[in-house]
Amino acid sequence: MFDLIIRDGEVVTPQGVVHCDVAVSGETIAALAAAGSLSDQSAKRTIDASGHIVMPGGIDPHVHLHHVWIKPDGTPLITAGPEHVGRAALFGGTTTFIDFAYWRDGASAQHTIETRDKDFVGKSPCDFAYHLMLHSEPPPEFSAQLAEAIQAGYPTLKIFTTNILPSRSGRMIDFGDIWEAFQALARHGGLAVIHAEDNDIVMHMYAKLIREGRVGFEHLAEAHNQLSEDLSFRRILRLAESVPGTAVYMMHVSAGTGVAAIAEARAKGLPVYGETLHQYLIYSKDDYKRPNGQIYHTYPSLKSVEDQKELWRGTASDLIHCVATDELCCTLKDKLLGNRIDDTTGGNSGVEPRLGVMYTEMVTRRGYSLPQYVDLVSSNAAKIMGLYPKKGAIAVGSDADIAILDPTRRGKVRAADLHESDYTPWEGHDIFAWPVTTILRGKVMVENGQYFGKPGDGRYLKRKIAATTLSGAPL
Ligand SMILES: [Zn+2]
């Protein structure tokens, strides 16, 4: 007896799109069977998915929930946490997200993880994991602790090459420490996840723009520019190349120069992966001039329309593997608090519409196949981040994390219909498919606009980076 049969859908499997039934037992997928071949009596319940797309739940490998942002007046803004954003994610077909745990000032890796657990455990309705995020100079025993953390199931380390804003300190890690980190990661099977910008170029441009009185946020692309991405990506990737076995995931690639640097590294066979953000794929620096233009922004900035073309080219040519959100959920008022190059609120609100918006842009507008789309919003993140095939696959034995999309759904994205914030950067964006049912480990979390999840339904996912990912084999 199965717990659930999803009947008659167009199922996106690792082998391609198959018209079939999916049977679920407990938390996992128990069988894929020819459409109609499993009787209704063989399951406790059935969901009719005829004419619908059945895909693995979305995976967002880059979110910041319950995150502290310092407002222009110096007071902290704490963004929405996993209870709230997880619910929105599930409404949008996303079942797993990966956040960050700040590894600060001499704390142990274990303390870092336990501190972040307080924000997530018992609260998140989505499954979740953290990248350890280096902040401030790592302690001398850092390499040994990193090794332990990797073994314990925390195998990704976030590193910044810039402080991003002139007012900030502590994020940028110097190259000697990054070199040490790469050696530990390579030795123990970890993955570096990098925010790369050239700090000298960025800070130089801040000083110059401030000197010239060009401080409006519409100038952000001049500070966080293509040259910065070019220099920093190449420096990081050269450093990684010098430590054999270093696998690197470049977060939020925003410029053509970043795509080109990844292309060069991959042409050498290096295990280098690229992520972009849905915002960078659709908006450009010209959108800063629109009303409330800050809503399109995160750091690094939006770039030119030409950069956007290169990012799209990257998604179709094995250079950009994941489309993430850099989620930072706040109100419109808070998103608009800053309006200068040095105080505009970062992060995006978008974890809910990501699957729907990307379906429109990839499948409807650009002719991407369903498997290509699913790779970019789910499977590749699972493969790179050490979650596959437990996550990111509709296959026997995988977790029953499933999004059912209705491809006849038409309309526009409206903030009022979402569950995230009082605004969305995607307001008015065309809908050509939308998740109508979301299942997390066999539990129906959202169905026809109704929410059945609860805080704590989500579980921490311990991970192990696959040998194929570390070696740079095709995903
Ligand atoms: Zn981020």
Boltz pocket constraint, residues with backbone or C-beta under 6 A from the ligand:
constraints:
  - pocket:
      binder: B
      contacts: [[A, 62], [A, 64], [A, 299], [A, 326]]
      max_distance: 6.0
